[in-house]
Structures are given as structure tokens and as C-alpha cells.
Amino acid sequence: MESPADSGLLAVDLGLKTGLAYFGRDGLLKWYRSQNFGTATRLKRGIVLLLKTYPDVAFIVMEGGGPLAETWRREAGKAGIAVLQIHAEVWRKDLLLSREQRTGGLAKRNAGILARKVITWSGAARPTSLRHDTAEAILVGLWGVKRVGWLDKTPCWDAE
């Protein structure tokens, strides 16, 4: 998938409490955060503002579904942004070992560990705490940059 050299990818862990992670065209994590929108109306306004603030977003990768996903898809469409929608099982299968995801709680814990490795590898600011929605957005984004061809392979975490 082709995109301009200065474009970015926005990864979203869907919910009114939304995890967000932004990756550059170089495949590196640039920023991440959690945003509590509180209501669907505030979420819609927040999406519009976010997409105006980051006009270089070429892709949005979302984990989840339902009405909130449709809101993201609609606003992305208005902005001409390609959307990839996945479920947790997809990125977990690609990024976590089977033994790291035997239960939902174990998968969330290991997602947090791996997300911290991505933060360090990318040279992004280190968190004081990392909410699970943000950690999952980071991994959704890592999966996404691989999927769109911005990163050939997952870095070797064992080297750290």
C-alpha cells in the first residue's frame, strides 16, 4: 500500500475510553495515549479534532467493532483515510506466543510488556503508567505498520 513519505498510521483500541498510538512512515511509534471521551457524541467530536490535528494520517487501524467503529469509519472516510479493522485475536496471533495469550488477563499483561518494548525500541517517551487500552493500541499499530508495508518484520526483542 503506497502512501506519502510523511504520512502516519493511527492505531485505535475502540471504546469510550480509547487507546491511541501514532506511528510514522518509518514504522516507529511517535506518541501514544488514552482518551476518555465519556459519550458517543464527545467521541465523534474528538475524532474530528484528532484528524484535523494530524492531517497526515494515511491509515487508521482499529481493534473492535460496533457503533463506535462505524463512527471512526465514517469520519475517516470523510477525511479520505484508509481503515483497517481487526479483532484482538488477529494481532495477538502475530505478536504474542500462544502461551502468552492463554487467557484474556494473561494476554493483556503480556501486551503491556511488549508495548513497553515497542516504546523503548521506537525511542518514544517512557510512560509512568501504561493503561491496557493504550498498550493494545500500540500493538495494533505495530501490527498495522507491518500490514501496510512500513516495517518488514517485527524487531527482535531478545536483543534488548
Steps between C-alpha positions, in 0.01 A plus 500: 500500500654827390485816705691830516839496674378729781180306570405330825291215631258546788423189704184492711382264772129579475289611792380814672830457683712484189861394464684694230845449345655689210772349282710680239572379147830363637298246702595653835259596777488880532242546778235311694229581749165406647200728450175476694233648273215412738220508241457407134435867414826611660677211328380620158617856573829363630559297182438805282743708707761224503489460123528878453796509740675217311411557133782270385324184625487262203368196687289431805522151646220424747458212740136429574162554342149628550358852484823666617689334214242634256555852637876469443445349153259778398732782614803332342307468174418871502873571542602253228683272744528124440368286788606154609278340761620197696422303813745437784548137395656617172784712638547272803557202270769694313671670795457276806593138554214254565608459862489881546130515413342196666256725686380855438673628814829336406476642147440852638796470737731379223368771268614755758846345516536493121361855464773626735757329275352677197519833687866442584588374150329804342669749732159635604450662840479239775175484695459528873207263461355328196126427480406174326302686230809702411727196507263320266483802268880495479495134397212555257717772347806274483287239324368774270838639391606146413173444311529817287866425422668771707688244708634179348505295818451526872824605669685235703408579858746244640790727402400756766 
